[in-house]
Amino acid sequence: MTAVDTESLRRDLTRRFRTSSRDLELAGRTVTLLMPANADELISESDFDRDERLPYWADLWPSARILADELAVMRLAGQRVLELGCGLGLVAIGAVLGGADVTVTDYYEEATQFATLNVAEATGKSITSRMVNWVELPRDLGKFDVVLASDVLYEHRYASLVANAIAATLVKGGEAIVADPGRIALKEFLDECESLGLENEADPRPFVDGEIKQTVTLWKIRWKT
């Protein structure tokens, strides 16, 4: 895997975006994320008109924080991990700290670039990144031991897309973990997983950060035996 030229990548991103930094505690260490200063500034009317695309990737969501904390203490050495919708890279950082070989994907190229930089600066490790549209999932994406997603079920049409992406990429005997705070497409997603031969187990976790209080459930998705 090619080492990341963090200086050049950071220089490019700070030239193209108005950015800010956010410090977070993860697995007993402080990690710093570079991120767009305001996600609303990235909204494109043409993107929205084409496929209702919005830059959710540019925000730091509680689901990503809960999932990253979980992954950072898991034993993932030797495991191939795929993330569906990488956002700013916090979940990928957790997976790398857990020892995994990580591939991140997102519909926005900018997200994969921020994630690549943040992982490299936080861990000193490189990840693989690809732009992926769930509507046209690449056939050469491969199979993975663990498939991850955090807070991706905010539109009804994503229920089937995410479930089918998991079914297409998860090895037999593997596990997907989908972190969700109760989005509108959750039940449809779980029903679709069931129809594809995947079972689920709910692991609810409380999240509190100042005035933000919610429950994020880690849905463990596995092939039925």
C-alpha atoms as one frame of an Amber mdcrd trajectory, in Angstrom:
protein
   0.000   0.000   0.000   1.456   3.365  -1.025   2.390   5.704   1.818   0.320
   8.884   2.017   2.029  12.204   1.329   0.183  13.892   4.174   1.783  17.306
   3.663   0.700  17.531   0.027  -2.772  16.128   0.715  -3.357  18.486   3.642
  -2.145  21.439   1.579  -4.505  20.488  -1.258  -7.535  20.068   1.004  -6.972
  23.298   2.928  -6.603  25.116  -0.389  -9.883  23.745  -1.751 -11.966  23.901
   1.438 -12.438  26.204   4.391 -11.414  23.789   7.128 -11.362  23.340  10.886
  -9.908  20.701  13.218 -11.594  18.622  15.907  -9.859  16.710  18.700 -11.450
  13.482  19.953 -10.504  10.816  22.451 -10.284   7.365  20.902  -8.839   4.254
  22.534  -6.962   6.278  25.122  -5.387   8.649  22.653  -6.276  12.020  21.166
  -6.916  12.033  17.440  -7.323  15.190  15.393  -9.653  15.286  12.420  -9.355
  17.802   9.616 -12.839  18.604   8.352 -14.772  21.201   6.368 -15.604  24.150
   8.603 -19.276  24.127   7.593 -20.964  21.263   5.748 -23.747  23.556   4.525
 -21.206  25.445   2.432 -20.689  22.283   0.364 -24.311  21.845  -0.702 -24.596
  21.781  -4.482 -27.973  22.438  -6.092 -26.918  20.563  -9.221 -25.921  17.497
  -7.180 -29.209  17.601  -5.298 -31.248  18.008  -8.480 -29.451  15.035 -10.054
 -29.808  12.479  -7.247 -30.717  14.333  -4.030 -27.105  14.117  -2.915 -26.169
  16.103   0.206 -22.718  16.366   1.872 -23.549  14.422   5.035 -19.979  13.118
   4.970 -18.630  16.485   6.132 -20.253  16.328   9.587 -19.065  14.283  12.558
 -21.977  12.085  13.642 -22.486  10.326  17.017 -22.877   6.972  15.243 -19.361
   7.260  13.817 -17.954   8.035  17.254 -19.681   5.039  18.876 -18.587   2.675
  16.098 -15.000   3.969  16.106 -14.753   3.391  19.867 -15.977  -0.181  19.396
 -13.559  -0.974  16.585 -10.509   0.470  18.308 -10.675  -2.205  21.016 -11.635
  -5.116  18.777  -9.097  -7.698  17.677  -9.051  -7.055  13.943  -5.484  -8.047
  13.065  -5.450  -9.855   9.744  -9.045  -8.851   8.998 -10.054  -7.169   5.745
 -12.487  -4.379   6.568 -14.726  -2.394   4.208 -16.498   0.815   5.157 -19.584
   1.907   3.230 -19.650   5.703   3.423 -16.420   6.742   5.116 -17.198  10.353
   5.978 -14.244  12.024   7.659 -12.438   8.761   8.437 -13.075   8.396  12.163
 -14.521   4.883  11.841 -11.579   3.891   9.652  -9.190   5.214  12.307 -10.867
   2.960  14.864 -10.576  -0.045  12.548  -6.899   0.634  11.842  -6.192   0.967
  15.577  -7.905  -2.411  15.975  -5.355  -3.862  13.541  -7.439  -4.137  10.367
  -6.523  -3.767   6.706  -9.056  -1.090   5.760 -10.743  -0.097   2.513 -12.989
   2.966   2.645 -15.600   3.976   0.112 -17.813   6.993  -0.389 -19.977   8.623
  -3.047 -17.933  11.827  -2.657 -14.276  11.812  -3.678 -13.654  14.579  -1.143
 -14.721  12.263   1.663 -12.207   9.601   0.663  -9.482  12.256   0.594 -10.270
  13.624   4.059 -10.517  10.075   5.400  -7.192   9.078   3.846  -5.458  12.095
   5.398  -7.063  11.751   8.829  -6.239   8.041   9.083  -2.630   8.590   8.019
  -2.083  11.450  10.459  -3.787   9.665  13.361  -2.244   6.221  12.919   0.727
   6.505  10.568  -0.950   3.849   8.405  -2.336   3.934   4.868  -5.760   2.740
   3.773  -7.254   1.885   0.401  -9.972   4.247  -0.847 -12.481   4.109  -3.688
 -15.389   6.176  -4.906 -18.422   3.881  -4.833 -22.038   4.466  -5.782 -24.274
   1.895  -4.067 -26.631   2.007  -7.057 -23.848   0.615  -9.237 -21.711  -1.378
  -6.812 -18.392  -2.329  -8.470 -18.130  -6.037  -9.185 -14.418  -6.019  -8.374
 -14.792  -4.563  -4.883 -14.121  -7.985  -3.385 -15.143  -9.769  -0.197 -14.393
  -8.619   3.330 -14.332 -10.130   6.813 -16.014  -7.060   8.292 -18.265  -4.508
   6.603 -19.016  -1.212   8.375 -21.458   1.650   8.025 -22.490   4.463  10.348
 -25.670   6.540  10.088 -26.379   5.749   6.439 -30.099   4.877   6.633 -31.493
   8.401   6.474 -33.423   7.834   3.200 -35.834   5.008   2.425 -34.069   4.095
  -0.817 -30.857   3.372   1.082 -32.392   0.423   2.948 -32.154  -1.936  -0.019
 -28.923  -0.415  -1.346 -27.012  -0.846   1.927 -28.391  -4.331   2.601 -27.443
  -5.501  -0.877 -23.996  -3.914  -0.610 -23.406  -5.869   2.597 -24.655  -9.107
   1.024 -22.365  -8.588  -1.974 -19.205  -7.898   0.032 -19.443  -9.865   3.309
 -17.696 -13.236   3.428 -19.495 -16.248   4.847 -18.728 -16.247   8.554 -18.028
 -12.519   8.517 -19.849  -9.708  10.298 -21.225  -6.334   9.310 -21.706  -3.616
  11.912 -24.140  -0.843  11.115 -24.321   1.979  13.644 -27.708   3.684  13.578
 -29.524   6.203  15.829 -32.987   5.219  14.616 -33.187   6.604  11.077 -36.304
   6.262   8.938 -35.000   3.409   6.775 -33.836   1.155   9.628 -36.793  -1.251
   9.667 -36.762  -1.568   5.879 -33.026  -2.252   6.022 -33.407  -5.010   8.594
 -36.289  -6.536   6.621 -34.176  -6.470   3.455 -31.274  -8.122   5.273 -33.650
 -10.851   6.447 -34.820 -11.473   2.879 -31.195 -11.785   1.744 -30.384 -14.435
   4.348 -28.787 -12.135   6.905 -29.696 -12.099  10.593 -29.162  -9.268  13.064
 -28.360  -8.645  16.704 -28.964  -5.278  18.389 -26.348  -3.748  20.711 -27.614
  -0.323  21.925 -25.111   2.219  23.238 -25.826   5.554  24.960 -24.214   8.673
  23.520 -23.903  11.891  25.499 -21.935  14.967  24.428 -23.144  18.177  26.040
 -26.759  18.689  24.995 -26.633  15.816  22.496 -28.163  12.705  24.034 -29.214
   9.710  21.964 -28.968   5.967  21.713 -26.893   4.540  18.886 -27.490   0.876
  18.157 -24.705  -1.268  16.732 -26.531  -3.722  14.499 -24.404  -6.864  14.110
 -25.327  -8.438  10.762 -24.297 -12.014   9.942 -25.174 -14.714   7.453 -27.759
 -17.141   8.790 -26.361 -20.573   9.594
